[in-house]
Each structure stands twice: as C-alpha cells, then as structure tokens.
Amino acid sequence: DGGITQSPKYLFRKEGQNVTLSCEQNLNHDAMYWYRQDPGQGLRLIYYSQIVNDFQKGDIAEGYSVSREKKESFPLTVTSAQKNPTAFYLCASSIGRAAYEQYFGPGTRLTVT
Amino acid sequence: KQEVTQIPAALSVPEGENLVLNCSFTDSAIYNLQWFRQDPGKGLTSLLLIQSSQREQTSGRLNASLDKSSGRSTLYIAASQPGDSATYLCAVQAGTALIFGKGTTLSVSS
C-alpha cells in the first residue's frame, strides 16, 4: 500500500530533551511537509522540503530542525528550545511544491512534561 | 496575510439531513482549495480538491464549490450518516504550503 507512515503514534519526553519524529512516504513524492496542530487552532506549517537536501522554514520553525537526506524520509527534531512542544504533529507530502494535492500521515502525539 | 475561517465551529444534525459547511478566505490569489476530514486523534483524509480554475468537485455524497471572487467555498453533504461525524477542515494553497481553517466539528445522530 502506498502512503505516509509516522512513528511513533504517541511519544512522551521530559522537558529539556530533544526528540525526533519519523515520517516516511512511498508515494514517490518530491515535496514533504511538517505541520503542528493544537486544540482550537488550525494546522500550522513548521518546515517543508521540495527536494532532497533542501528544506525551508515555515511559519513556526523556531525550536525545530529537519533533514531530507532521502526522498522518502523527512524526520523532524523537536529541540529543547521549543517552548511549548506538546502537540499533535502531522507529516504530509505532495507530488510537487505547489498546486498539488497534499496527503497526510496518521500523526504523532508528543507530550512533554 | 491569508486567513481562512470556517463557520459554524460545530454542528449537530439528525441522520438523513442535508447540510452545508462554510469556508471563507481573505485573499483570492490561490492555487487550489482542499477539504479534509479528521477523526479524533487521527490524521487528515483528503475529501476533495478544487483547482482555482474550477467551480466545483463531487465525490459520492459530497459536493464542494469554490467562488474565488468572493473568497468562499462550501462543502455540501447529502443524506448525512452517523459515520460522517468528524471534524471537517478547509485549506487553501497560495504558496507552497496549505493555510488551514480551524474546522467544523460535525455530529450526526441516529
């Protein structure tokens, strides 16, 4: 089955620790995205990548980092510099960078205490 | 700056009703508009994509319209079922990424 996988589904960390969220796609899509979802708010863009070894900051990139070493993988690291890391994180991909339908993974719920 | 608004925030209807969800956006310069469904604790499922040159798209009991000039889209759900209960999100694409509304939470009772 083609699609986007995110792991783990639930993640718990202590404050001050870095944590990496996994996102893998087998759709052969060039573009990949990370969004954050908080209760009562719409999804907000953290980072996006249009091609391997290239990525751009979104609206709320502070405290996060990404890498794109392979076309199918786009991991997100939540660093200790992120003030409010507890949230639902969603990964998405699309064929190209604009005007194409985006497909989403199942999400990772991160809780930091 | 593009802003997307969805009204109402929540909606409860009995099974079988036809219903309309509304989405408005402030900047008409968009590539496309997508409607998504999200079940509690789950990811987003794409329902319909309307390109900027299109007026509407249909899939089964769902019909989405787009009026770029007025900055509005509607999602029409015919003959609603309890399985339609979920949060429906509208998003517009003007640049690389999507700009989302906060969603409408639909509850369909049997």
Boltz contact constraints between the chains, C-beta under 6 A:
constraints:
  - contact:
      token1: [A, 33]
      token2: [B, 97]
      max_distance: 6.0
  - contact:
      token1: [A, 42]
      token2: [B, 100]
      max_distance: 6.0
  - contact:
      token1: [A, 42]
      token2: [B, 101]
      max_distance: 6.0
  - contact:
      token1: [A, 42]
      token2: [B, 102]
      max_distance: 6.0
  - contact:
      token1: [A, 43]
      token2: [B, 100]
      max_distance: 6.0
  - contact:
      token1: [A, 45]
      token2: [B, 97]
      max_distance: 6.0
  - contact:
      token1: [A, 48]
      token2: [B, 96]
      max_distance: 6.0
  - contact:
      token1: [A, 48]
      token2: [B, 97]
      max_distance: 6.0
  - contact:
      token1: [A, 90]
      token2: [B, 43]
      max_distance: 6.0
  - contact:
      token1: [A, 97]
      token2: [B, 96]
      max_distance: 6.0
  - contact:
      token1: [A, 98]
      token2: [B, 31]
      max_distance: 6.0
  - contact:
      token1: [A, 98]
      token2: [B, 96]
      max_distance: 6.0
  - contact:
      token1: [A, 99]
      token2: [B, 31]
      max_distance: 6.0
  - contact:
      token1: [A, 99]
      token2: [B, 32]
      max_distance: 6.0
  - contact:
      token1: [A, 101]
      token2: [B, 49]
      max_distance: 6.0
  - contact:
      token1: [A, 104]
      token2: [B, 43]
      max_distance: 6.0
  - contact:
      token1: [A, 104]
      token2: [B, 44]
      max_distance: 6.0
  - contact:
      token1: [A, 105]
      token2: [B, 43]
      max_distance: 6.0
  - contact:
      token1: [A, 106]
      token2: [B, 43]
      max_distance: 6.0
  - contact:
      token1: [A, 107]
      token2: [B, 43]
      max_distance: 6.0
